[in-house]
């Protein structure tokens, strides 16, 4: 199994939370300093108003980023699921999977598999790998994708696990489809996410 570590958040969300925390801390220090200097607090209302406005802007930005990530995830998944090439590949792999629930070396080495099945399997695996990469970097919403595609990921990974192993040996690259592997492991060990 790969040693990459999931998951990181988008840098913009991290920095927004960091900025929010620093703002609270600095305003608290400012209030303590003002109280020690002048217990009467001149212009306190103006400072509190500016601080509340600043916090409102940060929170609005956080919610906008979160909502845009969710919308981007939904748009991407709808485009993939309605794509002719993806649905064709999925049908071919599902039909092949009914006869062969799990790939083995003998099937992988057959001419029929390499000419008729492999291009479609690679298409599906590449789509799943792209989703896993986008989840890792925080560009997609994990809750939405887990509820939409956890079964698809698990089924396709189990079906093609020996194929991925052979592909890694053939290309001498252990990193091929590593994100799918780690994501499958993560989702199978976690309870369902509905929030």
C-alpha positions as protocol buffer text, in pm:
chain_id: "A"
residue {
  index: 1
  type: UNK
  ca { x: 0 y: 0 z: 0 }
}
residue {
  index: 2
  type: UNK
  ca { x: 113 y: 350 z: -75 }
}
residue {
  index: 3
  type: UNK
  ca { x: 252 y: 571 z: 197 }
}
residue {
  index: 4
  type: UNK
  ca { x: 90 y: 899 z: 91 }
}
residue {
  index: 5
  type: UNK
  ca { x: -107 y: 1072 z: 360 }
}
residue {
  index: 6
  type: UNK
  ca { x: -460 y: 1191 z: 298 }
}
residue {
  index: 7
  type: UNK
  ca { x: -600 y: 1459 z: 349 }
}
residue {
  index: 8
  type: UNK
  ca { x: -492 y: 1816 z: 334 }
}
residue {
  index: 9
  type: UNK
  ca { x: -724 y: 2114 z: 328 }
}
residue {
  index: 10
  type: UNK
  ca { x: -713 y: 2384 z: 68 }
}
residue {
  index: 11
  type: UNK
  ca { x: -454 y: 2646 z: 157 }
}
residue {
  index: 12
  type: UNK
  ca { x: -712 y: 2925 z: 126 }
}
residue {
  index: 13
  type: UNK
  ca { x: -938 y: 2770 z: 392 }
}
residue {
  index: 14
  type: UNK
  ca { x: -640 y: 2706 z: 619 }
}
residue {
  index: 15
  type: UNK
  ca { x: -523 y: 3065 z: 589 }
}
residue {
  index: 16
  type: UNK
  ca { x: -876 y: 3199 z: 644 }
}
residue {
  index: 17
  type: UNK
  ca { x: -906 y: 3002 z: 970 }
}
residue {
  index: 18
  type: UNK
  ca { x: -556 y: 3110 z: 1069 }
}
residue {
  index: 19
  type: UNK
  ca { x: -646 y: 3473 z: 999 }
}
residue {
  index: 20
  type: UNK
  ca { x: -965 y: 3437 z: 1200 }
}
residue {
  index: 21
  type: UNK
  ca { x: -778 y: 3291 z: 1500 }
}
residue {
  index: 22
  type: UNK
  ca { x: -509 y: 3560 z: 1484 }
}
residue {
  index: 23
  type: UNK
  ca { x: -779 y: 3827 z: 1464 }
}
residue {
  index: 24
  type: UNK
  ca { x: -948 y: 3702 z: 1779 }
}
residue {
  index: 25
  type: UNK
  ca { x: -616 y: 3679 z: 1959 }
}
residue {
  index: 26
  type: UNK
  ca { x: -500 y: 4026 z: 1854 }
}
residue {
  index: 27
  type: UNK
  ca { x: -834 y: 4185 z: 1941 }
}
residue {
  index: 28
  type: UNK
  ca { x: -822 y: 4018 z: 2284 }
}
residue {
  index: 29
  type: UNK
  ca { x: -471 y: 4152 z: 2340 }
}
residue {
  index: 30
  type: UNK
  ca { x: -584 y: 4496 z: 2223 }
}
residue {
  index: 31
  type: UNK
  ca { x: -877 y: 4496 z: 2468 }
}
residue {
  index: 32
  type: UNK
  ca { x: -652 y: 4392 z: 2757 }
}
residue {
  index: 33
  type: UNK
  ca { x: -399 y: 4660 z: 2663 }
}
residue {
  index: 34
  type: UNK
  ca { x: -670 y: 4927 z: 2635 }
}
residue {
  index: 35
  type: UNK
  ca { x: -821 y: 4823 z: 2967 }
}
residue {
  index: 36
  type: UNK
  ca { x: -482 y: 4847 z: 3140 }
}
residue {
  index: 37
  type: UNK
  ca { x: -409 y: 5186 z: 2981 }
}
residue {
  index: 38
  type: UNK
  ca { x: -751 y: 5347 z: 3017 }
}
residue {
  index: 39
  type: UNK
  ca { x: -1031 y: 5177 z: 3199 }
}
residue {
  index: 40
  type: UNK
  ca { x: -1275 y: 5427 z: 3039 }
}
residue {
  index: 41
  type: UNK
  ca { x: -1225 y: 5280 z: 2686 }
}
residue {
  index: 42
  type: UNK
  ca { x: -1244 y: 5572 z: 2446 }
}
residue {
  index: 43
  type: UNK
  ca { x: -1372 y: 5482 z: 2099 }
}
residue {
  index: 44
  type: UNK
  ca { x: -1448 y: 5124 z: 2202 }
}
residue {
  index: 45
  type: UNK
  ca { x: -1764 y: 5111 z: 1991 }
}
residue {
  index: 46
  type: UNK
  ca { x: -1571 y: 5206 z: 1677 }
}
residue {
  index: 47
  type: UNK
  ca { x: -1310 y: 4936 z: 1742 }
}
residue {
  index: 48
  type: UNK
  ca { x: -1572 y: 4669 z: 1813 }
}
residue {
  index: 49
  type: UNK
  ca { x: -1765 y: 4766 z: 1499 }
}
residue {
  index: 50
  type: UNK
  ca { x: -1451 y: 4742 z: 1285 }
}
residue {
  index: 51
  type: UNK
  ca { x: -1361 y: 4407 z: 1440 }
}
residue {
  index: 52
  type: UNK
  ca { x: -1710 y: 4261 z: 1387 }
}
residue {
  index: 53
  type: UNK
  ca { x: -1704 y: 4379 z: 1025 }
}
residue {
  index: 54
  type: UNK
  ca { x: -1365 y: 4218 z: 973 }
}
residue {
  index: 55
  type: UNK
  ca { x: -1484 y: 3887 z: 1124 }
}
residue {
  index: 56
  type: UNK
  ca { x: -1796 y: 3902 z: 905 }
}
residue {
  index: 57
  type: UNK
  ca { x: -1584 y: 3939 z: 593 }
}
residue {
  index: 58
  type: UNK
  ca { x: -1367 y: 3641 z: 691 }
}
residue {
  index: 59
  type: UNK
  ca { x: -1669 y: 3420 z: 770 }
}
residue {
  index: 60
  type: UNK
  ca { x: -1839 y: 3519 z: 444 }
}
residue {
  index: 61
  type: UNK
  ca { x: -1524 y: 3421 z: 257 }
}
residue {
  index: 62
  type: UNK
  ca { x: -1509 y: 3086 z: 437 }
}
residue {
  index: 63
  type: UNK
  ca { x: -1870 y: 3003 z: 352 }
}
residue {
  index: 64
  type: UNK
  ca { x: -1821 y: 3113 z: -10 }
}
residue {
  index: 65
  type: UNK
  ca { x: -1517 y: 2890 z: -51 }
}
residue {
  index: 66
  type: UNK
  ca { x: -1695 y: 2592 z: 106 }
}
residue {
  index: 67
  type: UNK
  ca { x: -2004 y: 2639 z: -112 }
}
residue {
  index: 68
  type: UNK
  ca { x: -1800 y: 2684 z: -431 }
}
residue {
  index: 69
  type: UNK
  ca { x: -1611 y: 2360 z: -357 }
}
residue {
  index: 70
  type: UNK
  ca { x: -1942 y: 2177 z: -311 }
}
residue {
  index: 71
  type: UNK
  ca { x: -2083 y: 2321 z: -633 }
}
residue {
  index: 72
  type: UNK
  ca { x: -1765 y: 2236 z: -823 }
}
residue {
  index: 73
  type: UNK
  ca { x: -1782 y: 1877 z: -693 }
}
residue {
  index: 74
  type: UNK
  ca { x: -2144 y: 1836 z: -796 }
}
residue {
  index: 75
  type: UNK
  ca { x: -2081 y: 1984 z: -1142 }
}
residue {
  index: 76
  type: UNK
  ca { x: -1781 y: 1762 z: -1203 }
}
residue {
  index: 77
  type: UNK
  ca { x: -1960 y: 1445 z: -1091 }
}
residue {
  index: 78
  type: UNK
  ca { x: -2266 y: 1520 z: -1304 }
}
residue {
  index: 79
  type: UNK
  ca { x: -2045 y: 1583 z: -1607 }
}
residue {
  index: 80
  type: UNK
  ca { x: -1861 y: 1255 z: -1555 }
}
residue {
  index: 81
  type: UNK
  ca { x: -2176 y: 1051 z: -1499 }
}
residue {
  index: 82
  type: UNK
  ca { x: -2344 y: 1190 z: -1810 }
}
residue {
  index: 83
  type: UNK
  ca { x: -2033 y: 1163 z: -2028 }
}
residue {
  index: 84
  type: UNK
  ca { x: -2084 y: 922 z: -2319 }
}
residue {
  index: 85
  type: UNK
  ca { x: -1730 y: 787 z: -2300 }
}
residue {
  index: 86
  type: UNK
  ca { x: -1753 y: 722 z: -1924 }
}
residue {
  index: 87
  type: UNK
  ca { x: -2093 y: 552 z: -1941 }
}
residue {
  index: 88
  type: UNK
  ca { x: -1977 y: 338 z: -2236 }
}
residue {
  index: 89
  type: UNK
  ca { x: -1664 y: 234 z: -2046 }
}
residue {
  index: 90
  type: UNK
  ca { x: -1867 y: 162 z: -1735 }
}
residue {
  index: 91
  type: UNK
  ca { x: -2111 y: -60 z: -1927 }
}
residue {
  index: 92
  type: UNK
  ca { x: -1830 y: -257 z: -2088 }
}
residue {
  index: 93
  type: UNK
  ca { x: -1648 y: -306 z: -1756 }
}
residue {
  index: 94
  type: UNK
  ca { x: -1971 y: -401 z: -1575 }
}
residue {
  index: 95
  type: UNK
  ca { x: -2059 y: -658 z: -1843 }
}
residue {
  index: 96
  type: UNK
  ca { x: -1708 y: -799 z: -1833 }
}
residue {
  index: 97
  type: UNK
  ca { x: -1718 y: -798 z: -1452 }
}
residue {
  index: 98
  type: UNK
  ca { x: -2031 y: -1015 z: -1451 }
}
residue {
  index: 99
  type: UNK
  ca { x: -1830 y: -1295 z: -1614 }
}
residue {
  index: 100
  type: UNK
  ca { x: -1505 y: -1219 z: -1428 }
}
residue {
  index: 101
  type: UNK
  ca { x: -1562 y: -1065 z: -1084 }
}
residue {
  index: 102
  type: UNK
  ca { x: -1189 y: -1017 z: -1016 }
}
residue {
  index: 103
  type: UNK
  ca { x: -907 y: -987 z: -1269 }
}
residue {
  index: 104
  type: UNK
  ca { x: -614 y: -1228 z: -1260 }
}
residue {
  index: 105
  type: UNK
  ca { x: -285 y: -1247 z: -1451 }
}
residue {
  index: 106
  type: UNK
  ca { x: -419 y: -1491 z: -1709 }
}
residue {
  index: 107
  type: UNK
  ca { x: -706 y: -1259 z: -1800 }
}
residue {
  index: 108
  type: UNK
  ca { x: -483 y: -950 z: -1797 }
}
residue {
  index: 109
  type: UNK
  ca { x: -240 y: -1112 z: -2041 }
}
residue {
  index: 110
  type: UNK
  ca { x: -513 y: -1220 z: -2284 }
}
residue {
  index: 111
  type: UNK
  ca { x: -545 y: -1038 z: -2617 }
}
residue {
  index: 112
  type: UNK
  ca { x: -919 y: -984 z: -2569 }
}
residue {
  index: 113
  type: UNK
  ca { x: -859 y: -800 z: -2241 }
}
residue {
  index: 114
  type: UNK
  ca { x: -576 y: -587 z: -2375 }
}
residue {
  index: 115
  type: UNK
  ca { x: -760 y: -482 z: -2690 }
}
residue {
  index: 116
  type: UNK
  ca { x: -1125 y: -464 z: -2580 }
}
residue {
  index: 117
  type: UNK
  ca { x: -1134 y: -411 z: -2202 }
}
residue {
  index: 118
  type: UNK
  ca { x: -811 y: -241 z: -2092 }
}
residue {
  index: 119
  type: UNK
  ca { x: -876 y: 101 z: -2256 }
}
residue {
  index: 120
  type: UNK
  ca { x: -1215 y: 122 z: -2084 }
}
residue {
  index: 121
  type: UNK
  ca { x: -1077 y: 9 z: -1750 }
}
residue {
  index: 122
  type: UNK
  ca { x: -799 y: 269 z: -1773 }
}
residue {
  index: 123
  type: UNK
  ca { x: -1058 y: 537 z: -1852 }
}
residue {
  index: 124
  type: UNK
  ca { x: -1257 y: 455 z: -1537 }
}
residue {
  index: 125
  type: UNK
  ca { x: -946 y: 423 z: -1318 }
}
residue {
  index: 126
  type: UNK
  ca { x: -814 y: 757 z: -1445 }
}
residue {
  index: 127
  type: UNK
  ca { x: -1145 y: 927 z: -1358 }
}
residue {
  index: 128
  type: UNK
  ca { x: -1139 y: 774 z: -1009 }
}
residue {
  index: 129
  type: UNK
  ca { x: -774 y: 871 z: -964 }
}
residue {
  index: 130
  type: UNK
  ca { x: -853 y: 1229 z: -1063 }
}
residue {
  index: 131
  type: UNK
  ca { x: -1135 y: 1241 z: -807 }
}
residue {
  index: 132
  type: UNK
  ca { x: -903 y: 1101 z: -539 }
}
residue {
  index: 133
  type: UNK
  ca { x: -634 y: 1359 z: -618 }
}
residue {
  index: 134
  type: UNK
  ca { x: -886 y: 1643 z: -605 }
}
residue {
  index: 135
  type: UNK
  ca { x: -1013 y: 1514 z: -271 }
}
residue {
  index: 136
  type: UNK
  ca { x: -661 y: 1498 z: -136 }
}
residue {
  index: 137
  type: UNK
  ca { x: -591 y: 1859 z: -226 }
}
residue {
  index: 138
  type: UNK
  ca { x: -927 y: 1979 z: -100 }
}
residue {
  index: 139
  type: UNK
  ca { x: -1065 y: 2082 z: -439 }
}
residue {
  index: 140
  type: UNK
  ca { x: -1362 y: 1843 z: -406 }
}
residue {
  index: 141
  type: UNK
  ca { x: -1601 y: 1791 z: -118 }
}
residue {
  index: 142
  type: UNK
  ca { x: -1537 y: 1451 z: 41 }
}
residue {
  index: 143
  type: UNK
  ca { x: -1885 y: 1412 z: 191 }
}
residue {
  index: 144
  type: UNK
  ca { x: -2057 y: 1451 z: -146 }
}
residue {
  index: 145
  type: UNK
  ca { x: -1822 y: 1222 z: -334 }
}
residue {
  index: 146
  type: UNK
  ca { x: -1817 y: 955 z: -65 }
}
residue {
  index: 147
  type: UNK
  ca { x: -2194 y: 932 z: -67 }
}
residue {
  index: 148
  type: UNK
  ca { x: -2203 y: 937 z: -448 }
}
residue {
  index: 149
  type: UNK
  ca { x: -1920 y: 704 z: -538 }
}
residue {
  index: 150
  type: UNK
  ca { x: -1790 y: 498 z: -245 }
}
residue {
  index: 151
  type: UNK
  ca { x: -1948 y: 181 z: -387 }
}
residue {
  index: 152
  type: UNK
  ca { x: -1819 y: 254 z: -737 }
}
residue {
  index: 153
  type: UNK
  ca { x: -1467 y: 307 z: -605 }
}
residue {
  index: 154
  type: UNK
  ca { x: -1469 y: -6 z: -390 }
}
residue {
  index: 155
  type: UNK
  ca { x: -1611 y: -228 z: -664 }
}
residue {
  index: 156
  type: UNK
  ca { x: -1370 y: -103 z: -931 }
}
residue {
  index: 157
  type: UNK
  ca { x: -1068 y: -116 z: -702 }
}
residue {
  index: 158
  type: UNK
  ca { x: -1139 y: -474 z: -595 }
}
residue {
  index: 159
  type: UNK
  ca { x: -1202 y: -574 z: -956 }
}
residue {
  index: 160
  type: UNK
  ca { x: -881 y: -417 z: -1087 }
}
residue {
  index: 161
  type: UNK
  ca { x: -642 y: -454 z: -792 }
}
residue {
  index: 162
  type: UNK
  ca { x: -433 y: -728 z: -958 }
}
residue {
  index: 163
  type: UNK
  ca { x: -433 y: -526 z: -1284 }
}
residue {
  index: 164
  type: UNK
  ca { x: -299 y: -222 z: -1098 }
}
residue {
  index: 165
  type: UNK
  ca { x: -30 y: -439 z: -937 }
}
residue {
  index: 166
  type: UNK
  ca { x: 74 y: -576 z: -1278 }
}
residue {
  index: 167
  type: UNK
  ca { x: 72 y: -226 z: -1426 }
}
residue {
  index: 168
  type: UNK
  ca { x: 300 y: -102 z: -1147 }
}
residue {
  index: 169
  type: UNK
  ca { x: 545 y: -388 z: -1208 }
}
residue {
  index: 170
  type: UNK
  ca { x: 535 y: -341 z: -1584 }
}
residue {
  index: 171
  type: UNK
  ca { x: 602 y: 35 z: -1563 }
}
residue {
  index: 172
  type: UNK
  ca { x: 824 y: 11 z: -1254 }
}
residue {
  index: 173
  type: UNK
  ca { x: 613 y: 278 z: -1082 }
}
residue {
  index: 174
  type: UNK
  ca { x: 460 y: 203 z: -743 }
}
residue {
  index: 175
  type: UNK
  ca { x: 277 y: 536 z: -752 }
}
residue {
  index: 176
  type: UNK
  ca { x: 33 y: 433 z: -1028 }
}
residue {
  index: 177
  type: UNK
  ca { x: -323 y: 475 z: -900 }
}
residue {
  index: 178
  type: UNK
  ca { x: -195 y: 521 z: -545 }
}
residue {
  index: 179
  type: UNK
  ca { x: -463 y: 778 z: -466 }
}
residue {
  index: 180
  type: UNK
  ca { x: -740 y: 532 z: -551 }
}
residue {
  index: 181
  type: UNK
  ca { x: -582 y: 275 z: -322 }
}
residue {
  index: 182
  type: UNK
  ca { x: -546 y: 513 z: -30 }
}
residue {
  index: 183
  type: UNK
  ca { x: -893 y: 659 z: -80 }
}
residue {
  index: 184
  type: UNK
  ca { x: -1050 y: 313 z: -93 }
}
residue {
  index: 185
  type: UNK
  ca { x: -870 y: 221 z: 229 }
}
residue {
  index: 186
  type: UNK
  ca { x: -981 y: 547 z: 392 }
}
residue {
  index: 187
  type: UNK
  ca { x: -1345 y: 511 z: 295 }
}
residue {
  index: 188
  type: UNK
  ca { x: -1370 y: 145 z: 387 }
}
residue {
  index: 189
  type: UNK
  ca { x: -1233 y: 219 z: 734 }
}
residue {
  index: 190
  type: UNK
  ca { x: -1458 y: 521 z: 799 }
}
residue {
  index: 191
  type: UNK
  ca { x: -1827 y: 524 z: 881 }
}
residue {
  index: 192
  type: UNK
  ca { x: -2055 y: 696 z: 634 }
}
residue {
  index: 193
  type: UNK
  ca { x: -2038 y: 1074 z: 619 }
}
residue {
  index: 194
  type: UNK
  ca { x: -2370 y: 1255 z: 599 }
}
residue {
  index: 195
  type: UNK
  ca { x: -2281 y: 1602 z: 726 }
}
